[in-house]
Amino acid sequence: MIFLYGVLLGSFYNVVGWRVPMKKSIAKPRSSCENCGHKLVIWELIPIISYILLRGKCRQCKSNISSLYMITELLTGILFTLVLIHKGFSLEAIIGLTLVSLLVIITVSDILYMLIPNKVLLFFFALFLVERLFIPLIPWYDSIIGGTVAFALLLTIGVVSKGGMGGGDIKLFALLGFALGMKIVLLSFILATLLGAVGGMIGLRAGVFQKGKPIPFGPFIAVGTLLSYFYHEIIISWVFPY
């Protein structure tokens, strides 16, 4: 059931990730083909299933539909399920579901536009602020320390590297630090950096990225953060076995 909810919300997060960076309404106009403008009917909007039935093509003009739509829906469902597996029916699961929602949206927007929208970050900051009032970290001030340390660290890197770290990434890590605390956010930064370095080299060799041009760091932040959130105790025990 939680997988189905995740898939349905993943479809909505697609809309947010595609439209908000372009300052478009998430309610209007109706979803349509980007090539011919064909307005999608209900059966063309069923998450995952419609993409498979249409074979990844517009019913009207037969142009390709981005596979990002289906991938996002499927991943959101899987990640929602992982939250429930790891956190169970607990209050902390609310934090986990909110975290997944944020990371899915910023991943979509960063892949498409190399942009993490302020509106998305502000909305989730307000959401995490309310949630952490009722579901505080232990100790409660770990949220303040985590947000402050993450912001200071990323801002310093951005200044020293003269723009090597984008403003959206800095604000995102500050938000993650507030939501998850210092230990997890620092681990997520280390993992995201390692994943970004490896992914960047693979992308250069594969021709996906171009030398000297920036690459979207949001997806690597998302993966590093989720690994840290779900498995930080295991990872830390590997690094410091004694």
Backbone as JSON, one array per atom type, in Angstrom:
{
  "sequence": "MIFLYGVLLGSFYNVVGWRVPMKKSIAKPRSSCENCGHKLVIWELIPIISYILLRGKCRQCKSNISSLYMITELLTGILFTLVLIHKGFSLEAIIGLTLVSLLVIITVSDILYMLIPNKVLLFFFALFLVERLFIPLIPWYDSIIGGTVAFALLLTIGVVSKGGMGGGDIKLFALLGFALGMKIVLLSFILATLLGAVGGMIGLRAGVFQKGKPIPFGPFIAVGTLLSYFYHEIIISWVFPY",
  "N": [[0.83, -1.21, 0.0], [1.91, 1.28, 0.83], [3.82, 1.52, -1.11], [2.25, 1.97, -3.39], [1.09, 4.42, -2.72], [3.42, 5.93, -2.74], [4.15, 5.75, -5.45], [2.02, 7.14, -6.65], [2.31, 9.7, -5.48], [4.84, 10.19, -6.46], [4.31, 10.71, -9.12], [3.09, 13.2, -8.89], [5.25, 14.62, -7.79], [6.92, 14.66, -9.95], [5.62, 16.57, -11.56], [5.96, 18.84, -9.97], [8.77, 19.05, -9.92], [9.3, 19.48, -12.64], [7.87, 21.83, -13.25], [7.97, 23.93, -11.23], [10.67, 25.07, -11.15], [10.57, 26.53, -13.51], [8.82, 28.45, -12.89], [6.11, 27.92, -13.19], [2.61, 27.1, -12.83], [1.57, 24.41, -10.73], [-0.85, 23.36, -10.96], [-2.28, 24.18, -13.24], [-1.51, 24.48, -16.76], [-3.37, 21.47, -17.81], [-1.65, 18.3, -17.91], [0.36, 17.64, -20.76], [1.54, 16.61, -24.04], [4.88, 17.39, -24.7], [5.79, 17.85, -27.23], [3.67, 17.91, -29.26], [1.56, 19.04, -27.91], [-0.68, 17.64, -27.16], [-3.38, 17.04, -25.02], [-3.38, 15.13, -22.17], [-5.38, 12.33, -21.41], [-7.31, 10.64, -18.8], [-6.57, 7.86, -18.69], [-4.07, 7.96, -19.75], [-2.53, 8.95, -17.8], [-1.96, 7.29, -15.73], [0.24, 6.33, -13.28], [3.35, 4.83, -14.12], [2.07, 2.51, -15.37], [0.71, 3.66, -17.6], [2.87, 4.67, -19.06], [4.16, 2.31, -19.8], [2.12, 1.01, -21.32], [1.82, 2.84, -23.39], [4.24, 2.55, -24.5], [6.28, 4.33, -24.04], [5.81, 6.51, -25.7], [4.16, 9.36, -27.2], [0.65, 9.22, -27.67], [-0.53, 10.63, -29.69], [1.39, 12.0, -31.46], [3.52, 10.3, -31.49], [6.01, 10.89, -30.49], [8.91, 10.56, -28.36], [8.47, 9.96, -24.87], [9.83, 11.26, -21.94], [11.78, 9.06, -20.04], [12.23, 9.69, -17.47], [9.92, 10.33, -16.1], [8.6, 7.84, -15.48], [10.66, 6.54, -14.09], [11.0, 8.19, -11.86], [8.5, 7.92, -10.58], [8.53, 5.15, -9.96], [10.85, 4.93, -8.34], [10.13, 6.59, -6.18], [8.03, 5.13, -5.06], [9.46, 2.82, -4.27], [11.3, 3.93, -2.43], [9.6, 5.02, -0.48], [8.6, 2.64, 0.53], [10.95, 1.56, 1.59], [11.41, 3.34, 3.69], [9.33, 2.64, 5.42], [10.04, 0.0, 5.96], [12.46, 0.34, 7.34], [11.88, 2.19, 9.4], [9.41, 1.53, 10.36], [5.99, 1.7, 11.65], [6.23, 4.38, 12.84], [6.72, 7.62, 14.42], [9.02, 8.75, 13.42], [9.03, 7.8, 10.86], [7.51, 9.59, 9.48], [9.23, 11.75, 9.16], [11.08, 10.49, 7.51], [9.55, 9.95, 5.17], [8.98, 12.55, 4.39], [11.55, 13.45, 3.88], [12.32, 11.8, 1.69], [10.46, 12.74, -0.19], [11.29, 15.43, -0.56], [13.91, 15.0, -1.61], [13.42, 13.59, -3.96], [12.03, 15.48, -5.53], [13.93, 17.59, -5.76], [15.92, 16.25, -7.09], [14.79, 15.69, -9.6], [14.38, 18.34, -10.57], [17.01, 19.31, -10.56], [18.33, 17.62, -12.35], [16.99, 18.28, -14.7], [17.18, 21.12, -14.96], [19.47, 22.04, -13.7], [19.06, 23.23, -11.23], [17.96, 24.02, -7.97], [15.05, 24.77, -6.64], [14.21, 27.67, -4.7], [11.65, 27.93, -3.65], [10.81, 25.32, -3.21], [12.67, 24.48, -1.26], [12.07, 26.27, 0.84], [9.43, 25.55, 1.43], [9.76, 22.91, 2.36], [11.46, 23.4, 4.48], [9.78, 24.72, 6.27], [8.02, 22.62, 6.72], [9.69, 20.61, 7.87], [10.45, 22.03, 10.12], [8.09, 22.21, 11.64], [7.62, 19.46, 11.97], [9.9, 18.62, 13.41], [9.47, 19.92, 15.78], [7.57, 18.4, 17.04], [8.61, 15.88, 16.73], [11.35, 15.61, 17.86], [14.96, 15.65, 17.4], [17.45, 13.76, 19.24], [20.02, 14.88, 21.13], [17.68, 17.67, 21.24], [18.77, 20.02, 20.24], [20.47, 19.24, 18.29], [19.48, 19.57, 15.76], [19.77, 22.33, 15.3], [22.55, 22.61, 15.5], [23.35, 20.85, 13.45], [22.22, 22.05, 11.12], [23.53, 24.54, 11.14], [26.31, 23.88, 11.06], [26.42, 22.46, 8.63], [25.65, 24.44, 6.79], [27.69, 26.36, 7.18], [29.98, 24.88, 6.48], [29.51, 24.14, 3.76], [29.18, 26.68, 2.63], [31.73, 27.77, 3.04], [33.26, 26.07, 1.41], [32.12, 26.75, -1.04], [32.91, 29.45, -1.28], [35.73, 29.29, -1.18], [36.23, 27.67, -3.38], [35.34, 29.29, -5.32], [32.67, 29.36, -6.43], [32.37, 26.68, -6.9], [30.57, 25.19, -5.51], [27.17, 25.18, -5.66], [24.63, 27.66, -4.87], [22.11, 26.59, -4.34], [22.76, 23.97, -3.53], [24.12, 24.51, -1.16], [22.12, 25.66, 0.48], [20.37, 23.5, 0.52], [21.84, 21.53, 1.93], [22.02, 22.79, 4.4], [19.35, 22.69, 5.17], [19.01, 19.9, 5.25], [20.79, 19.32, 7.32], [19.46, 20.48, 9.47], [17.17, 18.88, 9.55], [18.17, 16.28, 9.95], [20.34, 16.26, 11.69], [23.78, 16.69, 12.92], [25.66, 14.52, 12.65], [24.61, 12.72, 10.7], [24.26, 14.44, 8.49], [26.86, 15.29, 7.91], [28.04, 12.87, 7.22], [26.49, 12.3, 5.0], [27.32, 14.33, 3.28], [30.01, 13.61, 2.83], [29.66, 11.12, 1.55], [28.12, 11.95, -0.68], [29.97, 13.57, -1.99], [31.99, 11.69, -2.66], [30.48, 9.95, -4.3], [29.74, 11.77, -6.26], [32.23, 12.38, -7.39], [33.05, 9.88, -8.45], [30.83, 9.31, -10.08], [30.98, 11.52, -11.77], [33.38, 11.07, -13.18], [32.77, 8.69, -14.51], [30.61, 9.61, -16.02], [31.91, 11.47, -17.67], [33.56, 9.83, -19.2], [31.62, 8.35, -20.49], [30.43, 10.24, -22.01], [28.28, 11.62, -21.12], [28.56, 13.83, -19.45], [30.33, 16.96, -19.88], [33.69, 18.02, -20.11], [34.86, 20.56, -17.95], [32.41, 21.75, -17.66], [29.63, 22.35, -15.45], [28.07, 19.81, -13.4], [24.98, 18.24, -12.45], [24.61, 18.2, -9.01], [22.7, 17.53, -7.25], [21.37, 14.9, -7.51], [23.41, 13.22, -6.52], [23.67, 14.16, -3.94], [21.19, 13.4, -2.99], [21.32, 10.55, -3.09], [23.53, 10.07, -1.39], [22.55, 11.16, 0.99], [20.29, 9.56, 1.53], [21.48, 7.03, 1.83], [22.99, 7.59, 4.12], [20.97, 8.21, 5.93], [19.45, 5.83, 6.15], [21.43, 3.87, 6.66], [23.47, 4.76, 8.38], [24.57, 3.87, 10.83], [25.64, 1.36, 10.22], [27.5, 2.06, 8.22], [29.24, 3.79, 9.6], [30.23, 2.0, 11.49], [31.73, 0.38, 9.84], [33.76, 2.09, 9.01], [34.87, 2.94, 11.43], [35.7, 0.51, 13.15], [36.35, -0.13, 15.77]],
  "CA": [[0.0, 0.0, 0.0], [2.78, 2.46, 0.88], [4.46, 1.59, -2.42], [1.28, 2.59, -4.3], [1.03, 5.85, -2.36], [4.66, 6.53, -3.22], [4.07, 5.87, -6.91], [1.07, 8.22, -6.96], [2.95, 10.97, -5.12], [5.96, 10.37, -7.38], [3.76, 11.36, -10.32], [2.93, 14.61, -8.54], [6.57, 15.21, -7.62], [7.38, 14.94, -11.31], [5.03, 17.85, -11.98], [6.62, 19.9, -9.2], [10.15, 19.16, -10.38], [9.33, 20.01, -14.0], [7.23, 23.13, -13.43], [8.33, 24.98, -10.28], [11.85, 25.83, -11.56], [10.21, 27.42, -14.61], [7.83, 29.37, -12.32], [4.8, 27.57, -13.74], [1.66, 26.56, -11.88], [1.54, 22.95, -10.68], [-2.26, 22.96, -11.13], [-2.71, 24.45, -14.61], [-2.55, 23.73, -17.48], [-3.32, 20.03, -17.71], [-0.46, 17.66, -18.49], [0.24, 17.49, -22.21], [2.76, 16.22, -24.75], [5.77, 18.53, -24.89], [6.05, 18.02, -28.65], [2.5, 18.32, -30.06], [0.58, 19.73, -27.08], [-1.84, 16.78, -26.91], [-3.8, 17.0, -23.63], [-3.45, 13.74, -21.75], [-6.63, 11.91, -20.77], [-7.08, 9.95, -17.53], [-5.85, 6.58, -18.81], [-2.68, 8.25, -20.12], [-1.88, 9.55, -16.64], [-1.78, 6.3, -14.69], [1.68, 6.2, -13.06], [4.09, 3.64, -14.58], [1.28, 1.68, -16.29], [0.47, 4.38, -18.86], [4.14, 4.73, -19.8], [4.39, 0.99, -20.39], [1.11, 0.76, -22.33], [2.1, 3.72, -24.53], [5.59, 2.21, -24.95], [7.14, 5.5, -23.93], [5.59, 7.45, -26.81], [2.9, 10.09, -27.22], [-0.37, 8.53, -28.47], [-0.91, 11.46, -30.83], [2.46, 12.29, -32.43], [4.49, 9.21, -31.4], [7.33, 11.33, -30.02], [9.31, 9.88, -27.13], [8.17, 10.54, -23.57], [11.0, 11.1, -21.08], [11.7, 7.94, -19.09], [12.37, 10.24, -16.12], [8.6, 10.27, -15.46], [8.37, 6.51, -14.91], [11.72, 6.24, -13.12], [10.7, 8.94, -10.64], [7.36, 7.27, -9.93], [8.95, 3.86, -9.43], [11.79, 5.15, -7.24], [9.41, 7.13, -5.03], [7.35, 4.0, -4.44], [10.45, 1.96, -3.61], [11.87, 4.64, -1.28], [8.56, 5.06, 0.56], [8.57, 1.3, 1.12], [12.16, 1.42, 2.4], [11.19, 4.09, 4.93], [8.47, 1.83, 6.29], [10.82, -1.17, 6.38], [13.5, 0.73, 8.3], [11.36, 2.98, 10.53], [8.15, 0.97, 10.83], [4.9, 2.65, 11.82], [6.68, 5.27, 13.92], [6.7, 9.04, 14.09], [10.2, 9.04, 12.61], [8.71, 7.47, 9.47], [7.0, 10.83, 8.87], [10.44, 12.47, 8.74], [11.65, 9.76, 6.37], [8.72, 10.17, 3.98], [9.19, 13.95, 3.99], [12.91, 13.51, 3.32], [12.26, 11.2, 0.35], [9.71, 13.66, -1.05], [12.18, 16.54, -0.88], [15.03, 14.58, -2.44], [12.91, 13.23, -5.29], [11.71, 16.71, -6.25], [15.14, 18.36, -6.13], [16.66, 15.46, -8.08], [14.16, 15.94, -10.9], [14.64, 19.72, -11.0], [18.44, 19.5, -10.81], [18.65, 16.91, -13.59], [16.4, 18.98, -15.85], [17.5, 22.54, -15.1], [20.63, 22.39, -12.88], [18.5, 24.23, -10.33], [17.19, 23.56, -6.82], [14.22, 25.96, -6.42], [14.06, 28.19, -3.34], [10.28, 27.67, -3.18], [10.78, 23.94, -2.7], [13.43, 24.44, -0.02], [11.33, 26.99, 1.87], [8.27, 24.74, 1.8], [10.19, 21.77, 3.16], [11.99, 23.9, 5.74], [8.61, 24.93, 7.14], [7.49, 21.29, 7.05], [10.6, 19.98, 8.82], [10.42, 22.81, 11.37], [6.91, 21.75, 12.39], [7.79, 18.05, 12.33], [10.92, 18.47, 14.45], [8.92, 20.41, 17.05], [6.82, 17.29, 17.63], [9.45, 14.67, 16.64], [12.69, 16.2, 17.94], [16.17, 14.83, 17.48], [17.97, 13.62, 20.59], [19.33, 15.97, 21.8], [16.87, 18.48, 20.34], [19.57, 21.08, 19.62], [21.25, 18.68, 17.18], [18.95, 20.18, 14.54], [20.39, 23.65, 15.14], [23.97, 22.39, 15.23], [23.47, 20.24, 12.12], [21.95, 23.05, 10.09], [24.58, 25.58, 11.18], [27.58, 23.31, 10.61], [26.3, 22.14, 7.21], [25.64, 25.69, 6.04], [29.02, 26.97, 7.25], [30.92, 24.05, 5.72], [29.26, 24.26, 2.31], [29.44, 28.06, 2.23], [33.18, 27.91, 2.99], [33.71, 25.38, 0.19], [31.67, 27.55, -2.17], [33.72, 30.66, -1.37], [37.11, 28.91, -1.49], [36.28, 27.12, -4.74], [34.84, 30.35, -6.21], [31.47, 28.93, -7.15], [32.36, 25.25, -7.15], [29.39, 24.65, -4.84], [26.06, 26.07, -5.99], [23.84, 28.19, -3.77], [21.04, 25.64, -4.03], [23.35, 22.87, -2.78], [24.44, 25.01, 0.18], [20.86, 25.77, 1.22], [19.83, 22.16, 0.7], [22.56, 20.86, 3.01], [21.61, 23.42, 5.65], [18.04, 22.12, 5.48], [19.22, 18.5, 5.64], [21.41, 19.34, 8.64], [18.41, 20.76, 10.46], [16.24, 17.76, 9.63], [18.78, 14.99, 10.29], [21.39, 16.38, 12.69], [25.13, 16.9, 12.41], [26.35, 13.29, 12.27], [24.1, 12.18, 9.44], [24.46, 15.36, 7.37], [28.28, 15.26, 7.55], [28.25, 11.62, 6.5], [25.85, 12.43, 3.68], [28.19, 15.19, 2.46], [31.17, 12.8, 2.43], [29.2, 10.13, 0.56], [27.71, 12.65, -1.9], [31.2, 14.0, -2.66], [32.61, 10.51, -3.26], [29.62, 9.5, -5.39], [29.83, 12.76, -7.32], [33.53, 12.23, -8.06], [33.02, 8.65, -9.24], [29.81, 9.49, -11.12], [31.47, 12.5, -12.74], [34.37, 10.43, -14.05], [32.05, 7.75, -15.38], [29.83, 10.42, -16.96], [32.82, 12.05, -18.66], [33.98, 8.75, -20.11], [30.46, 7.92, -21.27], [29.98, 11.35, -22.84], [27.07, 12.24, -20.55], [29.01, 15.14, -18.99], [31.39, 17.56, -20.67], [34.79, 18.53, -19.29], [34.83, 22.0, -17.72], [31.04, 22.22, -17.46], [29.09, 21.84, -14.19], [27.15, 18.68, -13.46], [23.99, 18.33, -11.36], [25.08, 17.55, -7.8], [21.52, 17.15, -6.48], [21.15, 13.46, -7.43], [24.42, 12.6, -5.65], [23.29, 14.53, -2.58], [20.03, 12.57, -2.64], [21.77, 9.18, -2.82], [24.37, 10.11, -0.19], [21.7, 11.43, 2.16], [19.46, 8.39, 1.83], [22.37, 6.01, 2.38], [23.33, 8.0, 5.48], [19.76, 8.16, 6.77], [19.05, 4.44, 6.37], [22.49, 2.94, 7.02], [24.61, 5.47, 8.98], [25.2, 3.08, 11.88], [26.44, 0.32, 9.56], [28.63, 2.7, 7.52], [30.18, 4.29, 10.62], [30.9, 0.83, 12.1], [32.73, -0.09, 8.87], [34.88, 3.04, 8.99], [35.48, 2.92, 12.77], [35.24, -0.79, 13.68], [36.66, -0.3, 17.2]],
  "C": [[0.87, 1.27, 0.0], [3.52, 2.64, -0.43], [3.53, 2.3, -3.41], [1.13, 4.08, -4.01], [2.27, 6.58, -2.88], [4.65, 6.75, -4.72], [3.16, 7.04, -7.31], [1.68, 9.59, -6.64], [4.14, 11.25, -6.02], [5.51, 11.04, -8.66], [3.58, 12.85, -10.08], [4.28, 15.31, -8.39], [7.24, 15.48, -8.96], [6.9, 16.31, -11.77], [5.74, 19.0, -11.27], [8.04, 20.13, -9.72], [10.28, 19.74, -11.77], [8.86, 21.46, -14.07], [7.73, 24.25, -12.51], [9.6, 25.73, -10.68], [11.58, 26.82, -12.7], [9.12, 28.42, -14.21], [6.46, 29.18, -12.96], [3.91, 27.01, -12.64], [1.71, 25.03, -11.91], [0.11, 22.43, -10.88], [-2.74, 23.12, -12.57], [-1.48, 24.77, -15.46], [-2.44, 22.23, -17.23], [-2.04, 19.49, -18.34], [-0.68, 17.41, -19.98], [1.58, 17.05, -22.79], [3.6, 17.47, -25.0], [6.0, 18.83, -26.36], [4.84, 18.57, -29.42], [1.43, 19.02, -29.25], [-0.66, 18.91, -26.79], [-2.14, 16.71, -25.42], [-4.03, 15.54, -23.22], [-4.78, 13.45, -21.05], [-6.29, 11.02, -19.57], [-6.24, 8.69, -17.69], [-4.41, 6.76, -19.27], [-1.87, 8.81, -18.95], [-1.69, 8.57, -15.49], [-0.28, 6.07, -14.49], [2.21, 4.83, -13.48], [3.31, 2.88, -15.66], [1.08, 2.37, -17.63], [1.73, 4.45, -19.71], [4.41, 3.42, -20.51], [3.41, 0.72, -21.53], [1.36, 1.59, -23.59], [3.49, 3.48, -25.12], [6.51, 3.43, -25.0], [6.99, 6.52, -25.04], [4.23, 8.14, -26.67], [1.9, 9.37, -28.12], [-0.7, 9.29, -29.74], [0.19, 11.57, -31.88], [3.58, 11.25, -32.43], [5.9, 9.67, -30.99], [7.63, 10.67, -28.67], [8.92, 10.67, -25.89], [9.38, 10.27, -22.67], [10.79, 9.95, -20.1], [11.83, 8.42, -17.65], [11.04, 10.19, -15.37], [8.41, 8.93, -14.75], [9.4, 6.17, -13.85], [11.43, 6.93, -11.79], [9.55, 8.3, -9.88], [7.76, 5.97, -9.26], [9.87, 4.03, -8.23], [11.09, 5.69, -6.0], [8.66, 6.02, -4.3], [8.31, 3.11, -3.67], [10.99, 2.62, -2.34], [10.85, 4.79, -0.15], [8.5, 3.72, 1.29], [9.78, 1.08, 2.02], [12.03, 2.17, 3.73], [10.38, 3.25, 5.91], [9.21, 0.6, 6.81], [11.81, -0.8, 7.49], [12.93, 1.41, 9.55], [10.06, 2.43, 11.1], [7.06, 2.02, 10.91], [5.21, 3.54, 13.03], [6.57, 6.71, 13.47], [7.88, 9.41, 13.2], [9.97, 8.72, 11.14], [8.16, 8.69, 8.74], [8.16, 11.66, 8.35], [11.02, 11.81, 7.5], [10.87, 9.98, 5.09], [8.87, 11.6, 3.47], [10.54, 14.11, 3.33], [12.93, 12.96, 1.9], [11.56, 12.15, -0.61], [10.56, 14.83, -1.5], [13.25, 16.12, -1.88], [14.6, 14.17, -3.84], [12.66, 14.49, -6.12], [12.97, 17.44, -6.69], [16.0, 17.58, -7.13], [16.11, 15.7, -9.48], [14.52, 17.33, -11.42], [16.1, 19.94, -11.33], [18.89, 18.79, -12.08], [18.18, 17.7, -14.8], [16.99, 20.38, -16.06], [18.78, 22.96, -14.36], [20.23, 23.45, -11.85], [17.74, 23.54, -9.2], [16.36, 24.76, -6.36], [14.12, 26.37, -4.95], [12.67, 27.89, -2.78], [10.16, 26.28, -2.58], [11.5, 23.86, -1.36], [12.7, 25.14, 1.12], [10.13, 26.19, 2.36], [8.69, 23.6, 2.72], [10.86, 22.21, 4.46], [10.86, 24.11, 6.74], [8.05, 23.59, 7.62], [8.37, 20.6, 8.09], [10.61, 20.71, 10.16], [9.26, 22.36, 12.24], [7.11, 20.32, 12.87], [8.8, 17.87, 13.46], [10.49, 19.08, 15.79], [8.22, 19.28, 17.79], [7.61, 15.97, 17.62], [10.91, 15.12, 16.7], [13.81, 15.17, 17.86], [16.6, 14.73, 18.94], [19.48, 13.8, 20.54], [18.64, 16.89, 20.78], [17.71, 19.53, 19.6], [20.48, 20.55, 18.52], [20.76, 19.23, 15.85], [19.63, 21.51, 14.26], [21.86, 23.5, 14.79], [24.17, 21.84, 13.82], [23.26, 21.23, 11.0], [23.04, 24.1, 9.99], [25.89, 25.07, 10.61], [27.53, 23.02, 9.1], [26.35, 23.4, 6.36], [27.04, 26.31, 6.02], [30.03, 26.21, 6.41], [30.75, 24.24, 4.22], [29.51, 25.68, 1.81], [30.94, 28.3, 2.1], [33.75, 27.26, 1.72], [33.32, 26.19, -1.05], [32.52, 28.79, -2.39], [35.14, 30.32, -1.81], [37.23, 28.42, -2.93], [35.75, 28.1, -5.78], [33.69, 29.86, -7.1], [31.4, 27.46, -7.45], [31.18, 24.54, -6.51], [28.25, 25.64, -5.05], [25.29, 26.51, -4.76], [22.72, 27.26, -3.36], [21.55, 24.47, -3.21], [23.64, 23.28, -1.34], [23.17, 25.07, 1.03], [20.23, 24.41, 1.48], [20.52, 21.44, 1.85], [22.23, 21.48, 4.37], [20.26, 22.87, 6.11], [18.17, 20.67, 5.95], [19.86, 18.41, 7.02], [20.4, 19.58, 9.73], [17.51, 19.55, 10.65], [16.87, 16.51, 10.23], [19.86, 15.07, 11.37], [22.78, 16.35, 12.09], [25.77, 15.62, 11.9], [25.91, 12.79, 10.9], [24.38, 13.13, 8.28], [25.94, 15.4, 6.96], [28.62, 13.99, 6.78], [27.65, 11.7, 5.11], [26.68, 13.29, 2.75], [29.4, 14.4, 1.95], [30.77, 11.81, 1.34], [28.82, 10.8, -0.76], [28.93, 13.1, -2.7], [31.88, 12.84, -3.36], [31.8, 10.01, -4.46], [29.68, 10.46, -6.57], [31.12, 12.65, -8.11], [33.53, 11.0, -8.97], [32.02, 8.79, -10.4], [30.25, 10.46, -12.19], [32.47, 11.9, -13.71], [33.72, 9.45, -15.02], [31.26, 8.51, -16.45], [30.69, 11.05, -18.04], [33.25, 11.01, -19.69], [32.84, 8.32, -21.03], [29.92, 9.02, -22.18], [28.71, 12.01, -22.34], [27.38, 13.65, -20.07], [30.14, 15.64, -19.88], [32.43, 18.2, -19.74], [34.7, 20.05, -19.17], [33.45, 22.56, -17.5], [30.47, 21.6, -16.19], [28.16, 20.66, -14.42], [26.15, 18.81, -12.3], [24.45, 17.52, -10.15], [23.92, 17.03, -6.96], [21.29, 15.64, -6.38], [22.16, 12.76, -6.52], [24.16, 12.95, -4.18], [22.14, 13.64, -2.11], [20.47, 11.16, -2.27], [22.6, 9.13, -1.55], [23.55, 10.31, 1.07], [20.86, 10.22, 2.53], [20.29, 7.24, 2.38], [22.72, 6.32, 3.84], [22.14, 7.84, 6.41], [19.4, 6.71, 7.13], [20.14, 3.59, 7.03], [23.68, 3.59, 7.74], [25.31, 4.65, 10.05], [26.11, 2.0, 11.29], [27.69, 0.93, 8.93], [29.68, 3.16, 8.52], [30.92, 3.12, 11.27], [31.94, 0.24, 11.17], [33.98, 0.79, 8.95], [35.63, 3.02, 10.32], [35.04, 1.63, 13.49], [35.48, -0.97, 15.18], [36.28, 0.94, 17.99]]
}
